[in-house]
Amino acid sequence: MFEWLGKLVERRWQAILVLWGVSLCAAIGIHAEWYNFLFGTHIKTFNQAATDGEFGFLPGNVQSLRGEQLLAKAFPDDLLKSSLVIVVRRQDQALQPEDEAFIEDTLKPRLESIRTDFNAKLGQQLIQQILTFKDPQKGQLLVSQDKEASLVVMPLRSEFLEWGNKPIIDAVEKLLYGDPAEDPVTHKLAIPTGLGLAMSGSATVGRDMLVAGKESGKKTEHATFVLVIVLLLIIYQAPILAAIPLFTVAVSVVIAKALVVLMAQTPGLNYRIFFGMEVYITVVTYGTGIDYCLFLIARYKEELDKGLPLPRALSATLSQVGAAVTASALTVICGIGMMVFAQFGKFREAGIGISLSLCVGLLASLTLAPALLRLCGRLAFWPHARTERIPAESGSAGGTTLINRLGPRGKIQVLWEKVGAVLLERPGQILALCFAVMLPFAMLGIYRYEYLSYGLLSELQPTKKSVEGAKAVQAHFPAGYAGPLTILVRDGEEHSQPENGAAPEAGLFSTNEGSALLDELIGHLTAQRNELGISDIRYFEAPLGLKNVPGEDATAAERGRHALVKKKGKEYYVSQVTDLAGHVARFDIVFEADPFDRKSIQQYTAVEHVIDTAVSSMAAAFENDIKAAKGNDDAATADAFGQSLASLRNMRFNFVGPTASIRDLKTVTDHDQIVIDLLVLGAVFLILVVLLRKVAISLYLIVSVFFSYFVTLGVTFAFYYLKDPDNFGGLDWKVPMFLFTILMAIGEDYNIFLMTRIEEEQERHGSVEGIRIAMLRTGTIISSCGIIMAGTFSSLLFGTLVGMQQLGFALAFGVLLDTFVVRPLLVPAYLILLYRGKFGFLTRYLGHSGDDEKKKTFERPAGLIPRSTLE
């Protein structure tokens, strides 16, 4: 097949260039909206087609989404999904009357104007009624206990991670802080002296996250491009030769993104793209695509060194390395493609998008890059080439590579020869030493495997408005104010719309019985509020929270006001929708911790446990009461207790809020991590077995890279913890999944190149000497590719999101670890021990039958080999 492909490129390289040129123009037309302008079509760009949000990618059957659906039905006027919060405060001083007047007479009317304008523009009530301290239901909750701060809340019906929120938040930000480009007198609020304003709320956090993500994407793409250019120029010191792989991969990335955009708009596919996917596509495709081009060019130069003319050298190159490049690429594609089996939509869609881009990159490497080499001819090697035949550098076994360029001519090759000599002399000691050094970090990676951060503020820079605002809120209010946990309680009965004007069936929570049951249940939570980290609980008996319930020494006026609030609160905390009236109730829990913090997830799980325990305890008490009533022959009382017991057992609970969504996200992604890990390991192992036909050796290759994954995870944990011990809350939750999938696939990618060369050299030099020579011949080129790959991944460090920086560090370190430790030390040392029979009776079971000793058995003692052997 690849011999045919080589001849096709040799004879039809002009047509190949034309086809890629047409494809590139077509892809650019999608990104630049040419078709919409010329033909009136409606093809969306990547940003237009991308889906907002995070929790919308969760499976539809998760508990939090079901709870949101019930909340929308039972409480249609309270579809709060996010909010913009303005903190009005004074430093160490209570708010003054003029401050309250500023909130009501200046700030609120200006916010109402923004609300009216945007709702009219959008044609829907996206922004709900603005809440201040004067709100009759919730106003008291918006004033801090120390009276130094008051909140102004702008509730939104959209999820906090939606681009549609950005214009609203930008407008409010401009109102509060003014626009430097405009007249500060006419466009900035007249704020009382000494009064401070800050922006917070989940929608503000989401806006800053999206903007930071977009900025990170641009910076990463630019950094990737620059880093690749610099590294390629260092490698080749020939600008045209450096431009060929760069142009090849750039074209494939543009085309791959266009295909992904078209897939997202194809009816029936149900494929979604998301903001940030383009970063993963760019980085992974650049890293792998450049590597494939490097291997291709290195072999092309070898063929030229043999004296072949340019056309024949290209066809010979493709026929020689095409299969190896394709096999290694398929390893990466299949490994990353296993993410398609994830339940979390972003993992699944990313797996499809990245795999598709890798396919395009592979095709470009095998066709476009050779065609460009054919087009450039001898000029590709300018200024080093003067004739069609390019002479090899003396002593170079790896062609034109980065390692050779970094030191004096031949010195790097001598270094690899010395490494090979030491491997032959002390393979066991090297294997043990590498394992001993890496083991502590691997243990740390395993120990802290689930110590992950689901927080949002920790992802942002401290200068972001949402971070400053969150600190202002937390200085006066519990952190849980940012997103209470709403618990919906259903009476468990199926209800339908009454017919023929009949009166609706009374719900459990419209009765004294239901109210008593719910009040007792909440009493169990109240009794353990300190252990559960609960700051406050709000429900129909305490609409303003337990802290605001009048005590025994309350005045009559205070008790009267509380009675009025309770009456109004009943309408808020018990559904009034016709077919659900009284059948669904709610109560809100405010935690002390941030709703996105890992601690809140633990507290939420503890709350679930307390509720289950309370229901069981209450049920047991009713059973005892029933027995006692029957013992006293009091059938009526027994029936009443039996009805209450049945009502209690029929109750169903749903949990809504940021913490509930984060917990579901954690549950789903934890499950995905296990499934995808097993699938990736299985798929890569099968590919290795098919290619190498050696089960035990393939298993060792898998285990070595799997071990390096945990080492990388441990090093990353240690690095970011030592960088900021006080504020380190764990690695971002996306890091382990993407790190494992990409590192396993790419690690085995390099192993395939090494193992195929080992088999080739063993045919000529024997089992052990073949290992050394193969490592020597591939050492510089694989190391160059590893540096290119690590450099590409390190571009993620230029982003502003902490999670992206962590992933970039982990991937770069993992690739370098695999390139300079696993592949040149752990793998050859093990194979040398194996082929020397050092594992005793296990040798045969570990993959060495002894048959290959029938091959040529030339094996030199440890030391340098003559250059003539390598040429």
URSUL-V939511 format. One record per backbone hydrogen bond with DSSP energy under -0.5 kcal/mol. NH is the residue of the N-H (numbers start at 1). CO is the residue of the C=O. E is the energy in kcal/mol with one decimal. If there is no record, write none. Layout:
NH|CO|E ; NH|CO|E
This chain:
5|1|-2.3 ; 6|2|-2.3 ; 7|3|-2.0 ; 8|4|-2.3 ; 9|5|-2.6 ; 10|6|-2.2 ; 11|7|-2.2 ; 12|8|-3.2 ; 13|9|-0.6 ; 16|12|-1.8 ; 17|13|-2.0 ; 18|14|-2.0 ; 19|15|-2.4 ; 20|16|-2.3 ; 21|17|-2.2 ; 22|18|-2.6 ; 23|19|-2.3 ; 24|20|-2.5 ; 25|21|-2.2 ; 26|22|-2.4 ; 27|23|-2.3 ; 28|24|-2.7 ; 29|25|-2.1 ; 30|26|-1.1 ; 30|27|-0.5 ; 31|27|-2.0 ; 32|28|-2.9 ; 33|30|-0.7 ; 34|29|-2.0 ; 35|29|-0.7 ; 37|33|-1.5 ; 38|34|-2.9 ; 39|35|-2.7 ; 40|35|-0.5 ; 40|36|-0.9 ; 41|35|-1.0 ; 44|42|-0.5 ; 49|45|-2.3 ; 50|46|-1.7 ; 51|273|-3.2 ; 53|161|-2.8 ; 57|54|-1.4 ; 58|55|-1.7 ; 62|59|-1.6 ; 66|62|-1.9 ; 67|63|-2.3 ; 68|64|-2.1 ; 69|65|-2.0 ; 70|66|-2.1 ; 71|67|-2.7 ; 72|68|-2.2 ; 73|69|-1.6 ; 74|70|-3.1 ; 75|71|-2.5 ; 78|75|-2.1 ; 81|79|-0.6 ; 81|156|-2.3 ; 82|156|-1.5 ; 84|154|-2.1 ; 85|83|-0.5 ; 85|200|-2.3 ; 86|152|-2.8 ; 87|85|-0.5 ; 87|198|-3.2 ; 88|86|-0.6 ; 88|150|-2.8 ; 89|87|-0.6 ; 89|196|-2.3 ; 90|148|-2.2 ; 92|90|-0.7 ; 93|90|-0.6 ; 95|147|-2.6 ; 99|96|-0.9 ; 100|96|-1.8 ; 101|97|-2.4 ; 102|98|-1.9 ; 103|99|-2.1 ; 104|100|-2.2 ; 105|101|-3.1 ; 106|101|-0.5 ; 106|102|-1.6 ; 107|102|-2.8 ; 108|103|-2.6 ; 110|106|-1.5 ; 111|107|-2.3 ; 112|108|-2.7 ; 113|109|-2.0 ; 114|110|-1.7 ; 115|111|-2.7 ; 116|112|-2.8 ; 117|113|-2.3 ; 118|114|-2.4 ; 119|115|-2.4 ; 120|116|-2.1 ; 121|117|-2.2 ; 122|118|-2.7 ; 123|119|-1.4 ; 124|119|-1.1 ; 126|124|-1.9 ; 128|126|-0.6 ; 128|155|-2.5 ; 131|153|-2.6 ; 135|132|-2.0 ; 139|135|-1.8 ; 141|138|-1.3 ; 142|138|-0.7 ; 142|139|-1.3 ; 143|140|-1.0 ; 144|149|-2.4 ; 145|476|-0.5 ; 147|144|-1.5 ; 150|88|-2.6 ; 151|142|-2.7 ; 152|86|-2.2 ; 153|131|-2.1 ; 153|151|-0.5 ; 154|84|-3.0 ; 155|153|-0.6 ; 156|82|-2.7 ; 157|126|-2.0 ; 160|81|-0.5 ; 162|160|-0.8 ; 165|162|-1.5 ; 166|163|-1.3 ; 167|163|-0.5 ; 169|165|-2.4 ; 170|166|-3.0 ; 171|167|-1.9 ; 172|168|-2.1 ; 173|169|-2.7 ; 174|170|-2.4 ; 175|171|-1.9 ; 176|172|-2.5 ; 177|173|-2.7 ; 178|174|-1.8 ; 180|178|-0.5 ; 182|179|-2.6 ; 184|182|-0.5 ; 187|183|-1.8 ; 188|184|-0.8 ; 189|175|-1.1 ; 191|189|-1.3 ; 195|192|-2.0 ; 196|89|-3.0 ; 198|87|-1.4 ; 200|85|-3.4 ; 203|83|-2.3 ; 204|83|-0.7 ; 205|201|-2.1 ; 206|202|-2.7 ; 207|203|-2.4 ; 208|204|-2.3 ; 209|205|-2.4 ; 210|206|-2.6 ; 211|207|-2.6 ; 212|208|-2.4 ; 213|209|-2.5 ; 214|210|-2.4 ; 215|211|-2.7 ; 216|212|-2.7 ; 217|213|-2.3 ; 218|214|-2.2 ; 219|215|-2.6 ; 220|216|-2.9 ; 221|217|-2.4 ; 222|218|-2.5 ; 223|219|-2.8 ; 224|220|-2.9 ; 225|221|-2.2 ; 226|222|-2.5 ; 227|223|-2.9 ; 228|224|-2.5 ; 229|225|-2.2 ; 230|226|-2.6 ; 231|227|-2.7 ; 232|228|-2.7 ; 233|229|-2.3 ; 234|230|-2.1 ; 235|231|-2.4 ; 236|232|-2.7 ; 237|233|-2.0 ; 241|380|-0.9 ; 242|238|-2.3 ; 243|239|-1.9 ; 244|240|-1.4 ; 245|241|-0.8 ; 246|242|-1.1 ; 247|243|-3.2 ; 248|244|-2.3 ; 249|245|-2.4 ; 250|246|-2.4 ; 251|247|-2.3 ; 252|248|-1.9 ; 253|249|-2.4 ; 254|250|-2.1 ; 255|251|-2.3 ; 256|252|-2.6 ; 257|253|-2.4 ; 258|254|-1.6 ; 259|255|-2.3 ; 260|256|-2.3 ; 261|257|-2.2 ; 262|258|-2.2 ; 263|259|-2.4 ; 264|260|-1.9 ; 265|261|-0.7 ; 265|262|-0.8 ; 266|263|-1.3 ; 267|265|-0.6 ; 269|266|-1.5 ; 270|266|-0.5 ; 275|51|-0.7 ; 277|274|-1.9 ; 279|276|-0.7 ; 280|276|-1.3 ; 281|277|-2.5 ; 282|278|-2.3 ; 283|279|-2.7 ; 284|280|-2.2 ; 285|281|-2.0 ; 286|282|-2.4 ; 287|283|-2.5 ; 288|284|-2.5 ; 289|285|-2.6 ; 290|286|-2.3 ; 291|287|-1.3 ; 292|288|-2.4 ; 293|289|-2.1 ; 294|290|-2.3 ; 295|291|-2.4 ; 296|292|-2.2 ; 297|293|-2.9 ; 298|294|-2.6 ; 299|295|-2.1 ; 300|296|-2.2 ; 301|297|-2.5 ; 302|298|-1.7 ; 303|299|-2.3 ; 304|300|-2.1 ; 305|301|-2.5 ; 306|302|-1.1 ; 307|304|-1.8 ; 308|303|-1.6 ; 313|309|-2.7 ; 314|310|-1.9 ; 315|311|-1.9 ; 316|312|-2.6 ; 317|313|-2.2 ; 318|314|-2.4 ; 319|315|-2.0 ; 320|316|-1.8 ; 321|317|-2.9 ; 322|318|-1.7 ; 325|321|-2.9 ; 326|322|-2.5 ; 327|323|-2.8 ; 328|324|-2.5 ; 329|325|-2.4 ; 330|326|-2.8 ; 331|327|-1.7 ; 332|328|-1.7 ; 333|329|-2.9 ; 334|330|-3.0 ; 335|331|-2.3 ; 336|332|-2.8 ; 337|333|-2.4 ; 338|334|-0.9 ; 338|335|-0.8 ; 339|336|-1.9 ; 340|337|-2.0 ; 341|338|-1.8 ; 342|339|-1.9 ; 345|57|-3.2 ; 348|344|-2.0 ; 349|345|-3.1 ; 350|346|-2.1 ; 351|347|-2.3 ; 352|348|-1.8 ; 353|349|-2.8 ; 354|350|-3.0 ; 355|351|-1.8 ; 356|352|-2.4 ; 357|353|-2.1 ; 358|354|-2.2 ; 359|355|-2.0 ; 360|356|-2.1 ; 361|357|-2.5 ; 362|358|-2.6 ; 363|359|-2.4 ; 364|360|-2.4 ; 365|361|-2.2 ; 366|362|-1.8 ; 367|363|-1.1 ; 368|364|-0.6 ; 369|364|-2.3 ; 371|367|-2.0 ; 372|368|-2.4 ; 373|369|-2.2 ; 374|370|-2.4 ; 375|371|-2.2 ; 376|372|-2.5 ; 377|373|-2.2 ; 379|376|-1.7 ; 380|377|-1.4 ; 381|378|-1.2 ; 382|379|-1.6 ; 384|381|-2.4 ; 385|381|-0.7 ; 390|388|-0.6 ; 391|389|-0.7 ; 396|393|-2.2 ; 397|395|-0.5 ; 401|399|-1.0 ; 405|401|-1.5 ; 406|402|-1.4 ; 407|403|-0.5 ; 407|404|-0.6 ; 411|408|-1.9 ; 412|408|-0.7 ; 414|410|-1.9 ; 415|411|-1.8 ; 416|412|-2.1 ; 417|413|-2.0 ; 418|414|-2.3 ; 419|415|-2.3 ; 420|416|-2.4 ; 421|417|-2.1 ; 422|418|-2.6 ; 423|419|-2.3 ; 424|420|-2.0 ; 425|421|-1.8 ; 426|422|-3.2 ; 430|426|-1.9 ; 431|427|-2.2 ; 432|428|-2.4 ; 433|429|-2.8 ; 434|430|-2.5 ; 435|431|-2.0 ; 436|432|-2.5 ; 437|433|-2.3 ; 438|434|-2.1 ; 439|435|-2.2 ; 440|436|-0.7 ; 442|438|-2.1 ; 443|439|-2.7 ; 444|440|-2.0 ; 445|441|-2.4 ; 446|442|-2.1 ; 447|443|-2.8 ; 448|444|-2.5 ; 449|446|-1.1 ; 451|448|-1.4 ; 452|450|-1.9 ; 453|731|-3.5 ; 459|456|-1.6 ; 460|456|-0.5 ; 460|457|-1.2 ; 464|461|-1.9 ; 468|464|-2.2 ; 469|199|-0.5 ; 469|465|-2.7 ; 470|466|-2.3 ; 471|467|-2.0 ; 472|468|-1.7 ; 473|469|-2.4 ; 474|470|-2.7 ; 475|471|-1.0 ; 476|473|-1.8 ; 477|473|-2.9 ; 479|592|-1.2 ; 480|591|-1.3 ; 481|478|-2.0 ; 482|479|-1.6 ; 483|480|-1.6 ; 485|589|-3.0 ; 486|484|-0.7 ; 486|656|-3.0 ; 487|485|-0.5 ; 487|587|-3.0 ; 488|486|-0.6 ; 488|654|-3.2 ; 489|585|-3.1 ; 490|488|-0.5 ; 490|652|-2.8 ; 491|583|-1.7 ; 502|499|-2.1 ; 507|581|-0.5 ; 509|582|-2.9 ; 510|507|-1.6 ; 511|508|-1.6 ; 514|508|-0.9 ; 515|511|-2.0 ; 516|512|-2.4 ; 517|513|-2.3 ; 518|514|-2.4 ; 519|515|-2.4 ; 520|516|-2.4 ; 521|517|-2.2 ; 522|518|-2.5 ; 523|519|-1.5 ; 524|520|-1.2 ; 524|521|-0.6 ; 525|521|-1.1 ; 526|522|-2.7 ; 527|523|-2.2 ; 528|524|-0.8 ; 528|525|-0.7 ; 529|526|-1.3 ; 532|528|-2.2 ; 533|529|-0.6 ; 533|530|-0.8 ; 534|529|-2.8 ; 535|590|-3.2 ; 536|590|-1.6 ; 538|588|-2.7 ; 539|542|-0.9 ; 542|539|-1.3 ; 545|542|-2.2 ; 546|537|-0.9 ; 548|545|-1.3 ; 549|546|-1.3 ; 554|551|-1.7 ; 559|555|-2.2 ; 560|556|-2.3 ; 561|557|-2.4 ; 562|558|-2.1 ; 563|559|-2.1 ; 564|560|-2.0 ; 565|561|-2.3 ; 566|562|-2.6 ; 567|563|-2.1 ; 568|564|-2.2 ; 569|565|-2.9 ; 570|566|-1.8 ; 571|567|-0.7 ; 571|568|-0.7 ; 572|568|-0.8 ; 573|569|-2.9 ; 574|570|-1.3 ; 575|584|-2.9 ; 576|74|-0.6 ; 577|74|-0.6 ; 580|577|-1.2 ; 581|577|-1.5 ; 581|578|-0.6 ; 582|575|-1.8 ; 583|580|-2.1 ; 584|580|-1.0 ; 585|489|-2.5 ; 586|573|-2.4 ; 587|487|-1.6 ; 588|538|-2.6 ; 589|485|-2.8 ; 590|536|-2.8 ; 591|589|-0.6 ; 592|533|-2.7 ; 595|479|-0.5 ; 597|594|-2.0 ; 600|597|-0.6 ; 601|597|-1.3 ; 602|598|-1.8 ; 603|599|-2.3 ; 604|600|-2.7 ; 605|601|-2.2 ; 606|602|-2.0 ; 607|603|-2.3 ; 608|604|-2.2 ; 609|605|-2.0 ; 610|606|-2.5 ; 611|607|-2.5 ; 612|608|-2.4 ; 613|609|-2.7 ; 614|610|-2.9 ; 615|611|-2.6 ; 616|612|-2.1 ; 617|613|-2.6 ; 618|614|-3.0 ; 619|615|-2.5 ; 620|616|-2.4 ; 621|617|-2.0 ; 622|618|-2.3 ; 623|619|-2.3 ; 624|620|-2.0 ; 625|621|-2.3 ; 626|622|-2.7 ; 627|623|-2.2 ; 628|624|-2.4 ; 629|625|-2.7 ; 630|626|-2.6 ; 631|627|-2.2 ; 632|628|-1.2 ; 633|630|-1.5 ; 634|629|-3.1 ; 635|633|-1.0 ; 638|634|-2.1 ; 639|635|-2.6 ; 640|636|-2.2 ; 641|637|-2.6 ; 642|638|-2.4 ; 643|639|-2.4 ; 644|640|-2.1 ; 645|641|-2.5 ; 646|642|-2.3 ; 647|643|-2.5 ; 648|644|-2.4 ; 649|645|-2.4 ; 650|646|-1.5 ; 651|647|-0.5 ; 651|648|-1.1 ; 652|490|-1.8 ; 654|488|-2.3 ; 656|486|-3.1 ; 661|657|-2.4 ; 662|658|-2.8 ; 663|659|-2.4 ; 664|660|-2.1 ; 665|661|-2.5 ; 666|662|-2.6 ; 667|663|-2.6 ; 668|664|-2.7 ; 669|665|-2.6 ; 670|666|-2.5 ; 671|667|-1.8 ; 672|668|-2.4 ; 673|669|-2.5 ; 674|670|-1.6 ; 675|671|-2.3 ; 676|672|-3.3 ; 677|673|-2.1 ; 678|674|-2.1 ; 679|675|-2.5 ; 680|676|-3.1 ; 681|677|-2.5 ; 682|678|-2.6 ; 683|679|-3.0 ; 684|680|-2.7 ; 685|681|-2.2 ; 686|682|-2.3 ; 687|683|-2.0 ; 688|684|-2.3 ; 689|685|-2.5 ; 690|686|-2.5 ; 691|687|-2.4 ; 692|688|-3.3 ; 693|689|-2.4 ; 698|694|-2.1 ; 699|695|-2.1 ; 700|696|-1.9 ; 701|697|-2.3 ; 702|698|-1.9 ; 703|699|-2.6 ; 704|700|-2.8 ; 705|701|-1.6 ; 706|702|-2.6 ; 707|703|-2.6 ; 708|704|-1.9 ; 709|705|-1.7 ; 710|706|-1.4 ; 711|707|-1.9 ; 712|708|-2.6 ; 713|709|-2.4 ; 714|710|-2.5 ; 715|711|-2.6 ; 716|712|-2.4 ; 717|713|-2.3 ; 718|714|-2.6 ; 719|715|-2.8 ; 720|716|-2.3 ; 721|717|-2.1 ; 722|718|-2.6 ; 723|719|-1.6 ; 724|720|-1.2 ; 727|724|-0.5 ; 728|724|-1.2 ; 729|727|-0.6 ; 731|451|-1.3 ; 733|453|-1.6 ; 735|732|-1.7 ; 736|732|-0.5 ; 738|734|-1.9 ; 739|735|-2.8 ; 740|736|-2.4 ; 741|737|-2.3 ; 742|738|-2.3 ; 743|739|-2.6 ; 744|740|-2.5 ; 745|741|-1.6 ; 746|742|-2.7 ; 747|743|-2.7 ; 748|744|-1.9 ; 749|745|-1.4 ; 750|746|-1.9 ; 751|747|-1.6 ; 752|748|-2.2 ; 753|749|-1.4 ; 754|750|-2.1 ; 755|751|-3.2 ; 756|752|-2.5 ; 757|753|-1.4 ; 758|754|-2.3 ; 759|755|-2.3 ; 760|756|-1.6 ; 761|757|-2.5 ; 762|758|-2.6 ; 763|759|-1.1 ; 764|761|-0.8 ; 765|761|-3.0 ; 766|762|-1.5 ; 770|766|-1.6 ; 771|767|-0.6 ; 771|768|-0.6 ; 772|768|-1.5 ; 773|769|-2.5 ; 774|770|-2.2 ; 775|771|-2.3 ; 776|772|-2.3 ; 777|773|-2.7 ; 778|774|-2.1 ; 779|775|-1.6 ; 780|776|-0.6 ; 782|778|-2.8 ; 783|779|-2.0 ; 784|780|-2.3 ; 785|781|-2.3 ; 786|782|-2.5 ; 787|783|-2.4 ; 788|784|-2.4 ; 789|785|-2.9 ; 790|786|-3.0 ; 791|787|-2.8 ; 792|788|-2.3 ; 793|789|-2.4 ; 794|790|-2.3 ; 795|791|-0.5 ; 795|792|-1.1 ; 796|793|-1.9 ; 797|794|-1.7 ; 798|795|-1.6 ; 799|796|-1.5 ; 800|212|-0.5 ; 802|459|-1.5 ; 805|801|-2.0 ; 806|802|-2.7 ; 807|803|-2.1 ; 808|804|-2.4 ; 809|805|-2.5 ; 810|806|-2.6 ; 811|807|-2.7 ; 812|808|-2.4 ; 813|809|-2.7 ; 814|810|-2.8 ; 815|811|-2.5 ; 816|812|-2.1 ; 817|813|-2.8 ; 818|814|-2.2 ; 819|815|-2.5 ; 820|816|-2.6 ; 821|817|-1.6 ; 822|817|-1.8 ; 823|818|-2.8 ; 825|821|-1.6 ; 826|821|-2.0 ; 827|822|-2.5 ; 828|823|-0.5 ; 829|825|-2.3 ; 830|826|-1.7 ; 831|827|-2.3 ; 832|828|-2.8 ; 833|829|-2.2 ; 834|830|-2.5 ; 835|831|-3.0 ; 836|832|-1.3 ; 837|834|-1.5 ; 838|833|-2.6 ; 840|837|-1.2 ; 842|839|-1.7 ; 843|840|-1.8 ; 846|842|-1.8 ; 847|844|-1.0 ; 848|843|-1.9 ; 849|847|-0.6 ; 853|850|-1.5 ; 854|851|-1.9 ; 855|852|-1.1 ; 856|763|-0.7 ; 869|866|-1.3 ; 870|866|-0.6 ; 870|867|-0.9 ; 871|867|-0.8
